[in-house]
Amino acid sequence: MFQDIERKVLRIIANYWSGRHRCPSIDELMIKTGRSKEGIYKVLEVLAKEEYIEWSPTIPKVMLVIDPYERDAPIRWAQPTRTQNKYFND
């Protein structure tokens, strides 16, 4: 499972890709997350190592999204409301 910053950066990259048809620059990621360049590089290295993106620090402008969603995220089912419980339990 990802840390919050890794999940956030992956969502930012995926949203940029789907909305703007391009990946965000390092500077844009720094602005959106409030992290330093080194912090963004560390997060991108983790995402690349886990094969969510293709990215290399030698060519930081080139980024390819492989899987825009976290694979091991727990599924949260909506809990029934009190009135629904009453209906099904009566």
FIKOLZA-1660 file (N, C-alpha, C; in steps of 0.1 Angstrom, whole numbers, plus 5000, padded with zeros to 4 digits):
% residues 90
   i   px   py   pz ch aa at
   1 5008 4988 5000  A  M  N
   1 5000 5000 5000  A  M CA
   1 5009 5012 5000  A  M  C
   2 5004 5023 4994  A  F  N
   2 5011 5035 4992  A  F CA
   2 5010 5044 5005  A  F  C
   3 5020 5053 5006  A  Q  N
   3 5018 5064 5016  A  Q CA
   3 5009 5074 5009  A  Q  C
   4 5004 5083 5017  A  D  N
   4 4995 5093 5011  A  D CA
   4 5001 5101 5000  A  D  C
   5 5013 5105 5001  A  I  N
   5 5020 5114 4991  A  I CA
   5 5021 5106 4978  A  I  C
   6 5024 5093 4978  A  E  N
   6 5025 5085 4966  A  E CA
   6 5012 5083 4959  A  E  C
   7 5001 5081 4967  A  R  N
   7 4988 5080 4962  A  R CA
   7 4984 5093 4956  A  R  C
   8 4987 5104 4962  A  K  N
   8 4983 5118 4957  A  K CA
   8 4990 5121 4944  A  K  C
   9 5003 5118 4943  A  V  N
   9 5010 5121 4931  A  V CA
   9 5005 5112 4919  A  V  C
  10 5002 5099 4922  A  L  N
  10 4996 5090 4912  A  L CA
  10 4983 5096 4907  A  L  C
  11 4975 5100 4916  A  R  N
  11 4962 5106 4912  A  R CA
  11 4964 5119 4904  A  R  C
  12 4973 5127 4908  A  I  N
  12 4976 5140 4900  A  I CA
  12 4980 5136 4886  A  I  C
  13 4989 5127 4885  A  I  N
  13 4995 5123 4872  A  I CA
  13 4983 5117 4863  A  I  C
  14 4975 5108 4869  A  A  N
  14 4964 5102 4861  A  A CA
  14 4954 5113 4857  A  A  C
  15 4951 5122 4866  A  N  N
  15 4941 5133 4863  A  N CA
  15 4946 5142 4852  A  N  C
  16 4959 5145 4853  A  Y  N
  16 4965 5154 4842  A  Y CA
  16 4964 5146 4829  A  Y  C
  17 4967 5133 4829  A  W  N
  17 4968 5126 4817  A  W CA
  17 4954 5125 4811  A  W  C
  18 4944 5122 4819  A  S  N
  18 4930 5121 4813  A  S CA
  18 4924 5134 4809  A  S  C
  19 4927 5145 4817  A  G  N
  19 4921 5158 4814  A  G CA
  19 4929 5166 4804  A  G  C
  20 4942 5166 4805  A  R  N
  20 4950 5175 4796  A  R CA
  20 4958 5167 4785  A  R  C
  21 4957 5154 4786  A  H  N
  21 4964 5145 4776  A  H CA
  21 4979 5147 4776  A  H  C
  22 4984 5149 4788  A  R  N
  22 4998 5150 4791  A  R CA
  22 5001 5148 4805  A  R  C
  23 5013 5145 4809  A  C  N
  23 5017 5143 4823  A  C CA
  23 5022 5156 4828  A  C  C
  24 5020 5159 4841  A  P  N
  24 5025 5171 4847  A  P CA
  24 5040 5172 4848  A  P  C
  25 5045 5184 4847  A  S  N
  25 5060 5186 4849  A  S CA
  25 5063 5184 4863  A  S  C
  26 5076 5183 4866  A  I  N
  26 5081 5183 4880  A  I CA
  26 5077 5195 4887  A  I  C
  27 5078 5207 4881  A  D  N
  27 5074 5219 4887  A  D CA
  27 5059 5219 4891  A  D  C
  28 5051 5214 4882  A  E  N
  28 5036 5213 4885  A  E CA
  28 5034 5204 4897  A  E  C
  29 5041 5193 4897  A  L  N
  29 5039 5184 4909  A  L CA
  29 5044 5190 4922  A  L  C
  30 5055 5198 4921  A  M  N
  30 5059 5205 4933  A  M CA
  30 5049 5215 4938  A  M  C
  31 5042 5222 4929  A  I  N
  31 5032 5232 4933  A  I CA
  31 5020 5224 4938  A  I  C
  32 5016 5214 4932  A  K  N
  32 5003 5207 4936  A  K CA
  32 5005 5200 4950  A  K  C
  33 5017 5195 4953  A  T  N
  33 5020 5187 4965  A  T CA
  33 5027 5195 4976  A  T  C
  34 5033 5206 4972  A  G  N
  34 5041 5213 4982  A  G CA
  34 5054 5207 4986  A  G  C
  35 5059 5197 4978  A  R  N
  35 5071 5190 4981  A  R CA
  35 5083 5196 4973  A  R  C
  36 5095 5193 4977  A  S  N
  36 5107 5198 4970  A  S CA
  36 5109 5189 4958  A  S  C
  37 5118 5193 4949  A  K  N
  37 5122 5185 4938  A  K CA
  37 5127 5171 4942  A  K  C
  38 5135 5171 4952  A  E  N
  38 5140 5158 4957  A  E CA
  38 5129 5149 4962  A  E  C
  39 5120 5155 4969  A  G  N
  39 5108 5147 4974  A  G CA
  39 5100 5141 4963  A  G  C
  40 5098 5149 4952  A  I  N
  40 5090 5145 4940  A  I CA
  40 5098 5133 4934  A  I  C
  41 5111 5135 4932  A  Y  N
  41 5119 5125 4926  A  Y CA
  41 5118 5112 4933  A  Y  C
  42 5118 5112 4947  A  K  N
  42 5117 5100 4955  A  K CA
  42 5103 5093 4953  A  K  C
  43 5093 5101 4952  A  V  N
  43 5079 5095 4950  A  V CA
  43 5078 5089 4936  A  V  C
  44 5084 5096 4926  A  L  N
  44 5083 5091 4913  A  L CA
  44 5091 5078 4911  A  L  C
  45 5103 5077 4919  A  E  N
  45 5111 5065 4918  A  E CA
  45 5103 5053 4924  A  E  C
  46 5096 5056 4935  A  V  N
  46 5087 5045 4941  A  V CA
  46 5076 5041 4932  A  V  C
  47 5070 5050 4925  A  L  N
  47 5059 5047 4916  A  L CA
  47 5065 5039 4904  A  L  C
  48 5077 5043 4899  A  A  N
  48 5083 5036 4888  A  A CA
  48 5087 5022 4893  A  A  C
  49 5092 5021 4905  A  K  N
  49 5097 5008 4910  A  K CA
  49 5085 4998 4911  A  K  C
  50 5074 5003 4915  A  E  N
  50 5062 4995 4917  A  E CA
  50 5054 4993 4904  A  E  C
  51 5059 4999 4893  A  E  N
  51 5054 4997 4879  A  E CA
  51 5040 5004 4878  A  E  C
  52 5038 5015 4884  A  Y  N
  52 5026 5023 4881  A  Y CA
  52 5029 5033 4870  A  Y  C
  53 5041 5038 4869  A  I  N
  53 5045 5047 4858  A  I CA
  53 5058 5042 4853  A  I  C
  54 5061 5047 4841  A  E  N
  54 5075 5045 4835  A  E CA
  54 5081 5059 4836  A  E  C
  55 5093 5060 4843  A  W  N
  55 5099 5073 4845  A  W CA
  55 5114 5070 4849  A  W  C
  56 5122 5079 4844  A  S  N
  56 5136 5078 4847  A  S CA
  56 5142 5092 4851  A  S  C
  57 5150 5092 4862  A  P  N
  57 5155 5105 4866  A  P CA
  57 5164 5112 4856  A  P  C
  58 5170 5104 4847  A  T  N
  58 5178 5109 4837  A  T CA
  58 5170 5117 4826  A  T  C
  59 5158 5114 4824  A  I  N
  59 5149 5121 4815  A  I CA
  59 5136 5124 4823  A  I  C
  60 5136 5134 4832  A  P  N
  60 5125 5136 4841  A  P CA
  60 5112 5141 4834  A  P  C
  61 5113 5147 4823  A  K  N
  61 5101 5152 4816  A  K CA
  61 5093 5141 4810  A  K  C
  62 5098 5130 4807  A  V  N
  62 5091 5119 4801  A  V CA
  62 5085 5109 4811  A  V  C
  63 5072 5108 4811  A  M  N
  63 5065 5100 4821  A  M CA
  63 5054 5093 4814  A  M  C
  64 5052 5080 4817  A  L  N
  64 5041 5072 4811  A  L CA
  64 5034 5065 4822  A  L  C
  65 5021 5067 4822  A  V  N
  65 5012 5060 4832  A  V CA
  65 5009 5046 4827  A  V  C
  66 5012 5037 4836  A  I  N
  66 5009 5023 4833  A  I CA
  66 4996 5019 4839  A  I  C
  67 4995 5022 4852  A  D  N
  67 4983 5018 4860  A  D CA
  67 4979 5030 4869  A  D  C
  68 4968 5037 4865  A  P  N
  68 4965 5049 4873  A  P CA
  68 4958 5047 4886  A  P  C
  69 4956 5034 4890  A  Y  N
  69 4949 5032 4903  A  Y CA
  69 4957 5023 4911  A  Y  C
  70 4957 5025 4924  A  E  N
  70 4964 5016 4934  A  E CA
  70 4958 5002 4934  A  E  C
  71 4967 4992 4932  A  R  N
  71 4962 4979 4931  A  R CA
  71 4958 4972 4944  A  R  C
  72 4965 4976 4955  A  D  N
  72 4962 4969 4967  A  D CA
  72 4953 4977 4976  A  D  C
  73 4946 4987 4971  A  A  N
  73 4937 4995 4979  A  A CA
  73 4926 4987 4984  A  A  C
  74 4923 4989 4997  A  P  N
  74 4911 4981 5003  A  P CA
  74 4898 4986 4997  A  P  C
  75 4889 4977 4995  A  I  N
  75 4876 4981 4990  A  I CA
  75 4867 4984 5002  A  I  C
  76 4861 4996 5001  A  R  N
  76 4853 5001 5012  A  R CA
  76 4838 5000 5007  A  R  C
  77 4831 4992 5013  A  W  N
  77 4817 4991 5010  A  W CA
  77 4809 5001 5018  A  W  C
  78 4799 5006 5012  A  A  N
  78 4790 5016 5020  A  A CA
  78 4783 5008 5030  A  A  C
  79 4783 5014 5042  A  Q  N
  79 4775 5008 5053  A  Q CA
  79 4761 5012 5052  A  Q  C
  80 4752 5003 5054  A  P  N
  80 4737 5006 5054  A  P CA
  80 4734 5016 5064  A  P  C
  81 4724 5025 5061  A  T  N
  81 4720 5034 5071  A  T CA
  81 4711 5027 5081  A  T  C
  82 4707 5035 5092  A  R  N
  82 4699 5029 5102  A  R CA
  82 4685 5024 5097  A  R  C
  83 4679 5032 5088  A  T  N
  83 4666 5029 5083  A  T CA
  83 4667 5016 5074  A  T  C
  84 4678 5015 5066  A  Q  N
  84 4680 5003 5058  A  Q CA
  84 4682 4991 5067  A  Q  C
  85 4689 4992 5078  A  N  N
  85 4691 4981 5087  A  N CA
  85 4677 4977 5093  A  N  C
  86 4669 4986 5097  A  K  N
  86 4656 4983 5102  A  K CA
  86 4647 4976 5092  A  K  C
  87 4648 4980 5080  A  Y  N
  87 4640 4973 5069  A  Y CA
  87 4644 4959 5068  A  Y  C
  88 4657 4956 5067  A  F  N
  88 4662 4943 5064  A  F CA
  88 4661 4934 5077  A  F  C
  89 4661 4940 5088  A  N  N
  89 4661 4932 5100  A  N CA
  89 4647 4929 5106  A  N  C
  90 4637 4935 5101  A  D  N
  90 4624 4933 5105  A  D CA
  90 4617 4921 5098  A  D  C
% end
